[in-house]
Amino acid sequence: MSGFYDLVAMLGTLRAARRMHCQLLRTVLRLPAAFFDITPIGRILGRFSKDVDVVDTTLYAKITILSFFCDLSPQLGTWRAARRLHVTLLQAVLRLPLAFFDITPTGRVLGRFSKDVDVLDNTLPITVSELNYCFFEVVATLVVICISTPVFAAVIVPIGILYYAVQRFYVATSRQLKRLESVSRSPIYSHFGETIQGVQTIRAYNVQERFITESDERVDSNQICYCPSIIANRWLAVRLEMVGNMIILFAALFAVLGRESMNPGLVGLSVSYALQITQTLNWLVRMTSDVETNIVAVERIKEYGETKQEAAWELPNSTLPRDWPEHGQVEFRDFQVRYREGLELVLRGISFTVNGGEKVGIVGRTGAGKSSLTLALFRIIEAAGGSICIDGHDISKLGLHALRSRLTIIPQDPVLFSGTLRINLDPFNAHSDDDIWKALEHAHLKAFVKGLTAGINHEVTEGGENLSVGQRQLICLARALLRKTKVLILDEATAAVDLETDDLIQATIRKEFSDCTVLTIAHRLNTIMDSDKVIVLDKGQIVEFAAPGELLQSKTSAFYSMAKDAGLV
């Protein structure tokens, strides 16, 4: 489209230059002899050489350069806005609370980062640029028609109202169709991602056809929303052609009615411009509609940017000591928590104190609130009442970075990222290679890593798929050994590993974290039998809190019942 406008500008300036040259030549040939008596020949030659050359070449070049910058400005503006919106979206998603992801499908989030960002990057810049071109071309053409046929100005407003009415009716429908199409696209992304993650299980149960059928159904649902938008587009095209023909009708009608008083050349100019403006007006309305329709992508991105975020990452006036927590004392004071507003409490006013250096096991049936306690320690879910204090500091008054960087967790499902083994162990490059090898030795991984060709620079695939579950868990243990914080949380860290790996992890924890506070959420009760104390949770409340030996002495205790079920007594 830009090339077309450049061609029009070039032809226009060349035609104007030719007419001006002819007019100059006729004028000079008709000048009286007295003019030449007082005018140097060089001055006349300057008109025919330099001045004509400026009109022929320089003027067109300047118009072309101006056209280029007029085209570049909206492109750069929209690209810059798109970049800022993308950064805002990314920062917002990274800071969203956990409850958001519990109720939001992954495909919906991916849709914001894929299709919506693509609209910002590619569709909107071109559409805005075309809209500017069409607008100024329509204004210039209407001015020419009105000058050629002044009476035509009387019908500009009524025809403009018709164009506006058609455009508003179309936009109201197309925006809703665009929203439906965007919403129906999210399940496609979600299903595809889930299928890729579970492809091994799908093949094992030979249900490939069922997943293909489900994928086709989701694509069909998306097309059901997409096809009406194409139909609406055709509807718009027909209505715009009808209104556009009215411009040609009135331009020709006024030319015929005013044939006695109008110059034939101006009549032809008016009608030819009327024929030209029809397509331009159609394109203008279409571009205006496209801009308003595609603005839906901006709305969807801004929606995430305005969603409630987690607490502040860092507090500017924090007085937290650099060596906090020094002792590792953890105290829960009438603590209550729920996953999100409107749901029941998962921890109901629990209170207990773990002294620095103590090893405490946390047990309970499924749904008792064990993992919720861990999430609350890291403020992944915020308190609904009460407080948690570590070494006397209320964690709700700390920045999230200050809190989470001083605690260490070994989760049930080990998390590894694509990259080298070293990056997974020490992502911030805060430790030397000697420290890393020492941690690997304590984690019983030194022999394995030494056997790798690249050693600690061995490439780990996404999720650590090229390592066994036990090896991934031991890497998480090595990571914890490098951090060596005063508070360590084990969230059923050995539930998915074999007994041999379990014994290795337990032995390392007893030796290397002897002076640290260790909270162990246990799946296997034998891993917490040597703990200083055991907390038994049931329905979000503490039912027992004492040394394991003391609890086992009472055959009516909940812990004794669980130990009996596990075959330990």
N, C-alpha and C positions, 0 to 999 in steps of 0.2 A: 504493500500500500504506500509506503514511503517513497518507493521508486516511481510510482504513478504521479505523486504530487511533485516530485522533482522534475519529471517530464513536463507536467503542466506548467510549472514555473519557468522552465527553460523555453518552451514554445511561446509562452506569454511575453517574456522579455524580448525574445528574438522578433516576434511580430511587432511589438511596440517600437523596438529599435529600427526596424525596416520602415515603419510609417513615419517615424521622426526624421529618418534620413531623407525620405522622399519629400517630406514637407520642407526640410531645410534646403534641399536642392531646388525645389520650385521657387522658394522665397528668394534665394540668391539669384536665380535666373531672371527674376522679375524686379530686382532692385534697380533704382535709378542710377545713372552714371555718376551723379554727385556723391553717392555713397562710397564708391570706389576711390574717389579723389581724396577722401579723408580717412579711409580705412586701409591699414597695411594688408598686403596680400597674405602675409604670414598669419595674421589673425583669422582670416577666412579659412586658410588651409588648416589651422588648428581646430576649427570647428569640424572640418571634414575628416580629420585624422584622429587626434587624441580624444576629442569629445565623443565622436561616433564609436571609437574603440572602447571607451568606458561603458557606453550604453550596450554595446554588443557583447562584451566579455565580463568586465568587472562587476557590473550591476547584477548579472545573473549569478556570478560567483558569490557575491555578498548575500543575495537572496537564498542561495543554496546553503550557505553557512548558517544563516539565520534559521532556515528551516530545520537544519540538523540540530541546532541547540534547542529549538522549540520541541523537537521530537525527543531529545535526550533528557530534558528537564523532568517531564512527567515520569519517564522510565526510571531515572535515578531516584526520584522522590518516592515512587511506589516500592522500588527495591529496598530502599533504606527503611521505609515503614515496615515492609515484610520482614526484614532482618530483625528489627526491634521487637516485632510481635512474636517472632520465633524464639528469640532469647527470653522474652517475658513468659511465653508458654513453657519453655524448658525449665526455667527457674521455678515457675509455679508448680509444675508436676513433681519436681524433685523435692519440694517442700510441702506437698499435700499430706495430710494425716492418713494414718493407716485405714481409718474407717472409710475414707473415700474409695479406696481400692476394693474394699469389701462389697460395695454396692455398685461399682462401675466396671463393666466388662472391659477386658484388655483391648478388644477390637475398637471400642469407642475412643480410647486414648490414642491408639495407633491411627485412627481416622483423622484425628487433629493434626498429627505429625506427618501424615502422608498426603491425603487429598486436599485438606484445607490449606496446608502450607504450600502445596503445589499451585493452588489457585492464587495465593498471594505472590508467589515467585514468577509465575508464567502467564496466567490468564489476566489478572487485574492490570499489570503494567501495559500490556498491549491494548486492552479494552479502554483504559483511561486515555491513552495516547490517541486512539482512533476517535474517541468521543470529542477530544479537543479539536482535532482536524475537522470533523464533521460539523461541529458547532460553528466554528469561524467560517467555514465554507458556506454554510446555510445563511449566516448573517450577511456575508459579502454578496451572495447571489440574490437574496431578497432586496438588498439595497439597489443592485443593478436593475432588477425587475421594476421596483418602485420608481426609480428615476426614469426608466424607459416608458413605463405605463403607470403614472401616478395614481390612477383610480384603483389600481390593484391593492394599494395599502388598506383599502376598506375591508377586504376579505381576509387579510392576514390573521387578525385576531380570532374570527370564528373558526378558520381552518386550524389555527394553533390550538384552540380549545378542543376540537375534535381529536387532533393528534394526542393531546394530553389525556383526554378521557380514555382513548384506546390503550395508551401506555400504562395508565394507572390500573385499569382493569386487568391487563395482562400481568403486570408486576405482582399484584396481590395474589394471583394464582401461582405464578412461576416461583415466587419465593417459598411458598408453602410446599410446592412440589420439590424444590431444591432441598428443603429441610428433610422431607420424607426420604428423599434419595440418599442424603447423607446419613440419616439414622439407620436406614436399612442396609447401608454398606458396612456398618460396624460388625454385625454378626458374621459377615463373610471373613473379616480379618480374624475375629475371635476363633471361629471354627477352624480356619486354616492353621493358626498358631497352635491350637490344641491338638490338631491332627499331626502336625510335625513333631510336637513333643511326645505324643503317645504312639508314634508310628510302630514301634516294636510291639507294643501290646495289641495294637490293631491287627497286625500281621499274625501274631501268635493266636488270636481268636478267630482269624479269617473273616473279619467283618469289613473288609475294604469296600465292598459294594454299598453297604449301609452308609458309610461315611461319604462316599462319592454322591449318593442320593441326597444326603443331608446338605452337602455343599451345593448341589444343583438347585435344591429348594431355596436356599438362601440367595443364590444368584437370581433365581426367578423372582423372588420377592423384591429384590433390588430393581430388576428390570420393569416390574409392574409399576414402580414409582417413577422410573426413568422415561418410559414410553409416553405417558401423558404430557411430559414436558416438551417432547418433540411435537406432539399434536398441538399443544398450545402455541408453539413456535410457528407452525403452519397457519394457525388461526390468525396470529398477529400479522403474518406476511400478507394474507388476503385483505385484511382490514386496512393495512397501511397502503396497499396499492390502490384501494378504493378512494381513500382520502387524498392520496397523491395525485390521482387523476383529476380531482377537483381543482388542483392548482393549475394544471394544464388547461382545463376547461375554462376557468376564469381568465387566464392570461390570453387565450385565443379569443374568448368572447369580447373582452375589453379591447383587444386589438382590432376586431372587426367593427365594433361599435364606434371606435375612434379613428377609423381609417381616413376620414376626411381631414383630420387635424394632426395626425401623427406621421412622422417620418417612416417610410417603409423599412429603412435600415434598423430603426429602433424597435419596430414591431417584430422583425425577425430576431433581433437580439433578445427581446423579452420572451418570445415563445421558446427559443433555443435554450435559454437559461431555465425556463419553467420545466422543460423536458429533463434538463440536467438535475435540477433540485429535487425532483421526485425521488430518485434513487438515494440521493444524499440524505434527505429527510427520513426516508425509511431506515437507512443505516444509523442515523442519529438516534432515532427512537429505539432501535434495536440495541445500540451500544449503551444507551441510558438504562434500558431494562436489564442488560447483562451486568452492568455495574451494580445496580441495586440487588440483583439476584445473587451475585457472587459475594456481596458484602456479608451474606450469611456466614461465609467462612471466617470472616473477621469476628463476627458476633460469637461464633462457636469457640474461637481461640481466646477471645477476651473473657468469655464465661469461665474458663479455667483460671485465667489470670486473676479473676475477682473472687475465686473460691477461697474459703477460709483456710489459712495456712497453719503450719505448726508454730510453736512458740519461737521466740527470737533465737537465732543460731548463736550469736555472741552478744553479751551485755557490755556496753562501753565502760561502765563504771564498776566493773566486778572487782570485789576485794578478796576473791578466792585465793588461798595460798597456793604456790606453785607445786608443793608436794602433797596437796590434798588428793585423796584421803590418806592421812598419815597412819591411822590405826585400822581403818576398815570396819568401823562399827556401823551396823545397819539397823535402823529403828523404824518400824511401822506404827503409826499412831492413829487408831480408829479409821483405817484407810478403806475407802470405798472407790470402786471404779466400774464403769460400764463402757461398752465398745462405742456406742454413739447415743445421741439423745433419743429418748423414747424407748430404749431397750432396758431390760432388767439389769440390776447390779450383778456383776460376776464375782466381785469381792465385796463382802458385806461387813464393813467395820472391823477389819482384822488388826490386831495389835500384838507385837512381839519385838524383842530386841536380840540381835545377834552381835555379840562382842567381837572386837577385832581379833582376827586369827582363828575364830571358831569355824568348824566344818559342820554345816547344817544340811540335812537331807529334807526334801519336800516331797511328800507322797500324797496320793489321793486317787480316787476313781476318775475315769474320763469325765471331763466337764466340771471337775471340782474347783478349778481356777488356778492350777499350777502355772501354766504358761502365761496366764494373765498377770500373775505376780511379776514374772520376768519382764513382760512388756511395760508394766508400770514402772519398774526400776529404771528403764531407759527412756521413760516418758514417751513411748510410742503410742500409748493411750494415756490420756490425762486423768487426773484424780477427779472423782465426783464428790469427794469429801475426805477429810483427814489429811495426813501428810506422810511423807517418807523423808527421813533424815539420815544422812551419811556423815559420820564424824561431826554431828551437830548442825550440819548445814541442810536446810530444807531444799530438796532438789527442785521444787517448783519455782524457786527463786533464782535458779542458775540458768545460764545459757545452755542450749542443747549440746553445743560442741564441747564446752567445759565438762559437762556431765558424761556424755557418751565416750569421750576420749579417755576418761579416768576409770572406766569399767571395761571388763573383758568378758565375752561370752563365747562358749563353744556350743553351737546350735546342734539340733538333732539332724538337720539336713545341711551338710557342709556346703558353703558357698565359695566357689572358685571362679575366677574371671579369665577370659582369653588373654594370654600373655605368658611371660616367663614365670617359672617357679619362684624366682626371686621377687618379682613384682607382687605375686600373690602373698608371699610371706612378709614383705616389707614395702608396701605400696608407696610410702613417703620417703623411702631411701634414708631412713634415720639410723640404720645399723650397718656395721661393717660386715664383710663376708665371713670373718671369723665368728662373729656373733651368730650369724645365720647357721653356719655349720655346727656351732655348739648347740643351738636350739634343735636342729635336725637330729643331732646325736641323742639329746635327751628325749626327743619324740620317737626314737627308734626308727628313724628314716635315713640316717646317714649312709648306711650300706646301699640302700636302694638308690638314693640320689647319686652316689658315687658311681654306681653301675650304669647311669645314663650317660650318653655320649656328650651332651652339653652340660651335664651337672646341674647347678642351680639355675642355669639359663635354659633349661629344658622347656619347650613350648607346651603350655597347658591349653587344651581346647576349651571351648565354651562350656561352663558347668563342670569342667574336669572330667569329661567323658572318657579321656584316655588314661584315667586312673581308676583304681578300684574304690569302692565305698570306704573301706578301711583306710586306704592311703589318703583319701581326701580328708577323712576325719583326723588322721595324724598330722596332716598339714595344718589344719585348724588348730590343733594342739601346739604345734611349733610356732604358729602365729601368736598364740596366747603367751607362750614362753618368752617371745621377743618383747611383747608389750609389758608383761610382768606388773600388772596393776595390783593394788591392794585388795580389790574385790573381783572375784571370778565367779561367773554363773555358768553352770553346766545344765543346759536345757535338754534332758534326755539324750545326752551326747553319745551314749553308747547303745541306744535302742536299736539302731540299724546295722550294727557291726557284729562280727563274730566274737566269741568268748575270748579268744586269744588277744585280739585287738583291744577288747574291753579291759583285760587284765593289764596290758601295757599302758593304757591311758590312766587307769586308776593308780598304778605304781608311780608313774611320773608325777601325777597330781599330788600324791602324798609327799613325795620327796621335794619337788621343786616349788610347791606352793604351801609349804609347811607354815610360813609366817603370814599367809594371806587368808582373808575371809572367803570361804568357798560355800556357795549355795548350790546344791545339787538337786535338780528335779529328776527324780529317779523313775525309770521304767522297771529296772531290775533291782529288787530290794537288797540283794547281796552287795551292791555297790555302795550302800549307805550304812551298812551295819557297823562300820567303824567310825561313824560320824559322832561328833560331840552331842548333837541333839537332832531330833526329828520333828518336823511339823507335819501333822496329818490334816489335810484339808477335805472338807465335804460341803458341797453346795455353796462355795465361796466363804466359808467360815472355818476357823481353826477349831478342831475338836480335840486335838491332843498336841502337846508341845513339851517334850522331855527327852532324856537320853534313851537311845534304842533299847538298851538293856533293861531300863526301868519300865518301859512300855511292854516289853515282852514278858515281864513278870506277872502282868495282869492279863488273864485269859479273856477278860471282857473288853479289852481295849481294841479299838479299830485297827491299830497297827499289828497287834497279835493276829487278828483275823486275816489281814493281808499277808502276813508272813506265813501263816499256815497254808493259805491258798497257793503260795509260791513254793511250798515244800521246804521252808527254812526251819520250821519247828515241828 
